[in-house]
Amino acid sequence: MKHNGAWRTKQSAIWEETHGAIPSGYHVIFGDSDKRNFDLANLYCIPAAQACIMTNMGLKSKEPELAEAGVALAGLYAKISERKRRNRK
């Protein structure tokens, strides 16, 4: 899909219709990894670092409750990593 002359993903367009602009550095992901499930309940707008953690640790699930827990757990891991980096300075 095109928006203001730039390409964007369908999930981003769906998210923005309901929630407004996606902040810089954030991605809209599919909670259950099914790239054909555009249900708003399956879409999460999360920081890029958190999206990477979810992918690397296999925290996505086809079950909605587990997908939501995976997003929360990835957020916790991202925050721990951020604090460790700050403390090393």
DRENZA-759626 format. One record per atom (N, C-alpha, C): residue number from 1; chain; atom name; residue in three letters; x, z, y. Coordinates in steps of 0.05 Angstrom, whole numbers. Last residue first. Layout:
NUM  A  CA  ala  X  Z  Y
...
END
This chain:
89  A  N  lys  562  626  36
89  A  CA  lys  574  619  62
89  A  C  lys  585  643  76
88  A  N  arg  534  644  -7
88  A  CA  arg  561  636  -11
88  A  C  arg  576  631  15
87  A  N  asn  482  652  10
87  A  CA  asn  499  676  7
87  A  C  asn  528  669  2
86  A  N  arg  461  600  10
86  A  CA  arg  464  615  35
86  A  C  arg  483  638  33
85  A  N  arg  460  590  -45
85  A  CA  arg  476  574  -28
85  A  C  arg  482  588  -1
84  A  N  lys  422  629  -61
84  A  CA  lys  449  630  -72
84  A  C  lys  468  614  -54
83  A  N  arg  377  610  -34
83  A  CA  arg  388  636  -27
83  A  C  arg  417  639  -37
82  A  N  glu  368  561  -62
82  A  CA  glu  373  561  -33
82  A  C  glu  386  587  -24
81  A  N  ser  358  580  -113
81  A  CA  ser  381  563  -108
81  A  C  ser  389  562  -79
80  A  N  ile  310  606  -103
80  A  CA  ile  333  621  -114
80  A  C  ile  358  606  -108
79  A  N  lys  278  563  -88
79  A  CA  lys  283  584  -69
79  A  C  lys  307  601  -78
78  A  N  ala  276  533  -135
78  A  CA  ala  287  521  -111
78  A  C  ala  295  543  -91
77  A  N  tyr  250  569  -170
77  A  CA  tyr  278  561  -175
77  A  C  tyr  291  549  -150
76  A  N  leu  200  570  -143
76  A  CA  leu  216  594  -146
76  A  C  leu  245  588  -151
75  A  N  gly  184  517  -150
75  A  CA  gly  187  528  -123
75  A  C  gly  204  553  -123
74  A  N  ala  180  515  -205
74  A  CA  ala  200  499  -192
74  A  C  ala  205  508  -164
73  A  N  leu  136  550  -211
73  A  CA  leu  162  557  -222
73  A  C  leu  184  541  -209
72  A  N  ala  95  519  -186
72  A  CA  ala  103  546  -175
72  A  C  ala  130  554  -185
71  A  N  val  94  474  -219
71  A  CA  val  100  471  -190
71  A  C  val  109  498  -179
70  A  N  gly  80  500  -267
70  A  CA  gly  106  485  -265
70  A  C  gly  114  481  -236
69  A  N  ala  29  517  -256
69  A  CA  ala  50  537  -261
69  A  C  ala  77  524  -258
68  A  N  glu  4  467  -253
68  A  CA  glu  5  484  -229
68  A  C  glu  26  506  -232
67  A  N  ala  10  452  -307
67  A  CA  ala  22  436  -285
67  A  C  ala  25  452  -260
66  A  N  leu  -20  491  -332
66  A  CA  leu  9  491  -337
66  A  C  leu  23  474  -316
65  A  N  glu  -71  477  -314
65  A  CA  glu  -60  504  -309
65  A  C  glu  -30  505  -312
64  A  N  pro  -77  423  -334
64  A  CA  pro  -76  430  -305
64  A  C  pro  -64  457  -298
63  A  N  glu  -36  394  -382
63  A  CA  glu  -56  415  -378
63  A  C  glu  -54  424  -349
62  A  N  lys  7  361  -382
62  A  CA  lys  -19  348  -382
62  A  C  lys  -42  368  -377
61  A  N  ser  62  381  -340
61  A  CA  ser  45  385  -364
61  A  C  ser  18  370  -361
60  A  N  lys  129  390  -320
60  A  CA  lys  104  377  -317
60  A  C  lys  88  380  -343
59  A  N  leu  180  410  -326
59  A  CA  leu  159  429  -319
59  A  C  leu  132  416  -314
58  A  N  gly  232  393  -341
58  A  CA  gly  209  387  -357
58  A  C  gly  185  405  -352
57  A  N  met  275  400  -308
57  A  CA  met  269  422  -327
57  A  C  met  244  417  -344
56  A  N  asn  277  353  -279
56  A  CA  asn  300  361  -294
56  A  C  asn  294  382  -315
55  A  N  thr  226  354  -253
55  A  CA  thr  233  332  -271
55  A  C  thr  256  341  -290
54  A  N  met  228  401  -223
54  A  CA  met  206  397  -242
54  A  C  met  213  376  -263
53  A  N  ile  273  390  -191
53  A  CA  ile  273  412  -210
53  A  C  ile  252  409  -231
52  A  N  cys  252  348  -160
52  A  CA  cys  275  344  -178
52  A  C  cys  277  365  -199
51  A  N  ala  213  375  -132
51  A  CA  ala  205  353  -149
51  A  C  ala  228  347  -169
50  A  N  gln  245  410  -102
50  A  CA  gln  226  421  -121
50  A  C  gln  217  400  -141
49  A  N  ala  270  373  -68
49  A  CA  ala  286  390  -86
49  A  C  ala  268  402  -109
48  A  N  ala  226  352  -39
48  A  CA  ala  241  335  -57
48  A  C  ala  257  351  -77
47  A  N  pro  168  395  -35
47  A  CA  pro  194  387  -26
47  A  C  pro  209  370  -47
46  A  N  ile  103  366  -51
46  A  CA  ile  124  387  -54
46  A  C  ile  150  377  -43
45  A  N  cys  39  358  -64
45  A  CA  cys  58  350  -43
45  A  C  cys  79  373  -42
44  A  N  tyr  7  335  -122
44  A  CA  tyr  20  358  -108
44  A  C  tyr  39  347  -88
43  A  N  leu  -51  316  -157
43  A  CA  leu  -30  309  -138
43  A  C  leu  -20  334  -124
42  A  N  asn  -94  331  -186
42  A  CA  asn  -70  325  -201
42  A  C  asn  -46  318  -183
41  A  N  ala  -136  334  -151
41  A  CA  ala  -127  359  -164
41  A  C  ala  -101  355  -179
40  A  N  leu  -145  280  -140
40  A  CA  leu  -132  297  -120
40  A  C  leu  -122  323  -131
39  A  N  asp  -130  232  -189
39  A  CA  asp  -148  254  -181
39  A  C  asp  -133  273  -162
38  A  N  phe  -102  191  -208
38  A  CA  phe  -100  195  -180
38  A  C  phe  -120  216  -170
37  A  N  asn  -69  176  -260
37  A  CA  asn  -88  197  -254
37  A  C  asn  -86  204  -225
36  A  N  arg  -28  143  -272
36  A  CA  arg  -54  130  -268
36  A  C  arg  -76  150  -261
35  A  N  lys  17  171  -284
35  A  CA  lys  17  156  -259
35  A  C  lys  -9  140  -254
34  A  N  asp  20  232  -308
34  A  CA  asp  5  207  -313
34  A  C  asp  2  192  -287
33  A  N  ser  43  281  -299
33  A  CA  ser  61  258  -304
33  A  C  ser  47  232  -310
32  A  N  asp  10  320  -279
32  A  CA  asp  10  316  -308
32  A  C  asp  28  292  -317
31  A  N  gly  19  318  -224
31  A  CA  gly  24  343  -239
31  A  C  gly  26  339  -269
30  A  N  phe  53  271  -189
30  A  CA  phe  31  274  -208
30  A  C  phe  37  299  -225
29  A  N  ile  72  282  -120
29  A  CA  ile  77  278  -148
29  A  C  ile  52  281  -165
28  A  N  val  96  266  -59
28  A  CA  val  71  271  -73
28  A  C  val  76  263  -102
27  A  N  his  150  299  -26
27  A  CA  his  140  277  -43
27  A  C  his  113  286  -54
26  A  N  tyr  186  312  35
26  A  CA  tyr  167  319  15
26  A  C  tyr  158  294  -1
25  A  N  gly  216  296  78
25  A  CA  gly  230  309  56
25  A  C  gly  211  319  34
24  A  N  ser  165  305  127
24  A  CA  ser  191  293  120
24  A  C  ser  205  309  98
23  A  N  pro  98  316  104
23  A  CA  pro  122  324  119
23  A  C  pro  147  309  109
22  A  N  ile  46  270  106
22  A  CA  ile  65  283  88
22  A  C  ile  90  290  104
21  A  N  ala  -14  278  145
21  A  CA  ala  13  267  141
21  A  C  ala  30  284  122
20  A  N  gly  -75  298  110
20  A  CA  gly  -59  291  134
20  A  C  gly  -31  282  125
19  A  N  his  -107  308  67
19  A  CA  his  -91  330  78
19  A  C  his  -75  323  103
18  A  N  thr  -136  260  54
18  A  CA  thr  -149  287  53
18  A  C  thr  -134  308  68
17  A  N  glu  -102  218  63
17  A  CA  glu  -131  215  71
17  A  C  glu  -144  242  72
16  A  N  glu  -55  234  39
16  A  CA  glu  -57  234  68
16  A  C  glu  -86  231  78
15  A  N  trp  -66  226  -16
15  A  CA  trp  -60  253  -6
15  A  C  trp  -65  254  24
14  A  N  ile  -72  170  -17
14  A  CA  ile  -95  188  -25
14  A  C  ile  -91  216  -13
13  A  N  ala  -21  155  -2
13  A  CA  ala  -44  147  14
13  A  C  ala  -68  165  9
12  A  N  ser  9  176  -44
12  A  CA  ser  14  185  -17
12  A  C  ser  -10  179  1
11  A  N  gln  -10  146  -87
11  A  CA  gln  -15  174  -87
11  A  C  gln  -10  187  -59
10  A  N  lys  9  95  -72
10  A  CA  lys  -20  100  -73
10  A  C  lys  -26  130  -72
9  A  N  thr  66  95  -28
9  A  CA  thr  53  97  -54
9  A  C  thr  23  103  -52
8  A  N  arg  80  47  22
8  A  CA  arg  79  74  13
8  A  C  arg  63  74  -13
7  A  N  trp  114  4  68
7  A  CA  trp  102  9  42
7  A  C  trp  102  38  36
6  A  N  ala  97  -5  137
6  A  CA  ala  116  5  116
6  A  C  ala  101  9  90
5  A  N  gly  59  -19  175
5  A  CA  gly  80  -39  168
5  A  C  gly  100  -30  147
4  A  N  asn  24  24  173
4  A  CA  asn  40  19  197
4  A  C  asn  64  1  191
3  A  N  his  26  18  106
3  A  CA  his  16  36  127
3  A  C  his  35  33  151
2  A  N  lys  8  -13  46
2  A  CA  lys  23  -14  71
2  A  C  lys  9  4  91
1  A  N  met  17  0  -24
1  A  CA  met  0  0  0
1  A  C  met  18  0  25
END
